[in-house]
C-alpha cells in the first residue's frame, strides 16, 4: 500500500528547512573567536562602568563640602518684632 503525500506537506517541510537555515545564519553571529569574545567583554565592562559612574553622579552620592557659615543669625522672635514698631 502506498501513501500519497499531500502537496502542502512537502511545502511545509521545505519551509521548515528554509526557516532552520535562516535561523542558523542568524545564530552564526554568536560564533565568535577568542579575540572577538575579549573585545565584546571589554566593551561590555566599559559600558557598565560608564553607566555606574553616571548613576553615581546623578544621585549625588559624593556630597560636596559646604563652606561653614560665618555667622548664624537666628530669626527674630515675635516679641522683638513688636518692640521695633
C-alpha positions as a printed Julia matrix, in Angstrom:
85×3 Matrix{Float64}:
  0.0    0.0    0.0
  1.45   3.34  -0.99
  0.59   6.6    0.68
  0.16   9.8   -1.19
  1.79  12.84   0.2
 -0.21  15.94   0.01
  1.38  18.93  -1.72
  1.05  21.05   1.41
  3.1   18.57   3.41
  6.08  18.8    1.05
  5.98  22.58   1.0
  5.77  22.58   4.81
  8.97  20.54   5.01
 10.67  22.9    2.58
  9.5   25.89   4.64
 10.89  24.37   7.83
 14.25  23.7    6.18
 14.39  27.24   4.88
 13.49  28.59   8.33
 16.12  26.38  10.0
 18.86  27.56   7.65
 17.89  31.21   8.11
 17.88  30.77  11.89
 21.29  29.13  11.72
 22.55  32.13   9.78
 21.16  34.46  12.44
 22.77  32.49  15.27
 26.09  32.48  13.45
 26.69  36.0   14.76
 27.25  34.44  18.2
 30.01  32.19  16.87
 32.95  34.41  17.86
 36.67  33.79  18.02
 38.54  34.24  21.31
 39.76  37.72  20.35
 36.25  38.79  19.36
 34.91  37.49  22.66
 37.52  39.52  24.54
 36.57  42.67  22.64
 32.89  42.14  23.42
 33.65  41.63  27.12
 35.83  44.74  27.3
 33.17  46.84  25.59
 30.51  45.48  27.97
 32.61  46.29  31.05
 33.35  49.81  29.79
 29.65  50.45  29.15
 28.72  49.13  32.59
 31.36  51.29  34.26
 30.17  54.4   32.42
 26.57  53.7   33.37
 27.54  53.23  37.02
 29.56  56.46  37.07
 26.7   58.42  35.52
 24.28  56.92  38.02
 26.5   57.9   40.95
 26.82  61.45  39.63
 23.09  61.73  39.09
 22.12  60.76  42.62
 24.87  62.91  44.09
 26.29  60.19  46.26
 29.53  62.12  46.66
 28.49  65.09  48.79
 30.32  68.34  48.15
 31.84  70.01  51.18
 29.77  73.02  52.09
 31.52  76.08  53.45
 30.76  76.8   57.07
 28.58  79.87  57.57
 30.5   82.8   59.05
 27.75  83.84  61.41
 24.5   82.15  62.21
 21.63  84.56  62.63
 18.55  83.48  64.46
 15.18  84.58  63.23
 13.6   87.36  65.29
 11.06  86.34  67.86
  7.56  87.92  67.79
  8.45  89.99  70.86
 11.44  91.59  69.07
  9.28  92.44  66.06
  6.69  94.18  68.28
  9.44  96.17  70.06
 10.73  97.55  66.78
  7.34  99.04  65.83
